[in-house]
Amino acid sequence: MPELLQQQVLEFAERLSTNLPEPNDKMAKEMNAFRHLHAELWAKFPYEYVAIYQGRVIDHDSNKLSLWERLEQSYRHEIVLMRQVTPEIERVYRIRSPRLVRYE
């Protein structure tokens, strides 16, 4: 059973990696801009949410919902990155591997 689960996880991870955005993808460009601007964003807007469109900050707010509502009004059909500015550029997710324990 553990081998089957491991194989399924590996197949899922492979599908995810093949579906990553292309470098010319609009959202990938906005994410690259966020990475590039991160030091400046952290200095100006620590722990706030920022909206990045066409490589520049177009709005920011400490309230995520308020920012989203403004973006919905002005940029409804555009691709805009909205992220919280934290000390780390990228979020790190840790996934623990499951262990099967048999009780006899």
Number of C-alpha atoms within 10 A of each C-alpha: 6 10 8 9 11 13 11 12 13 12 12 11 12 11 11 10 10 9 9 10 12 11 10 8 10 18 18 15 19 22 18 14 18 25 14 13 15 18 16 11 21 17 10 11 18 16 15 17 24 26 21 22 22 15 18 13 18 12 15 21 16 14 11 15 11 13 17 19 12 13 18 13 9 9 13 12 9 12 13 22 21 21 16 20 22 16 14 11 15 9 8 7 6 6 6 6 7 9 7 7 6 5 4 3
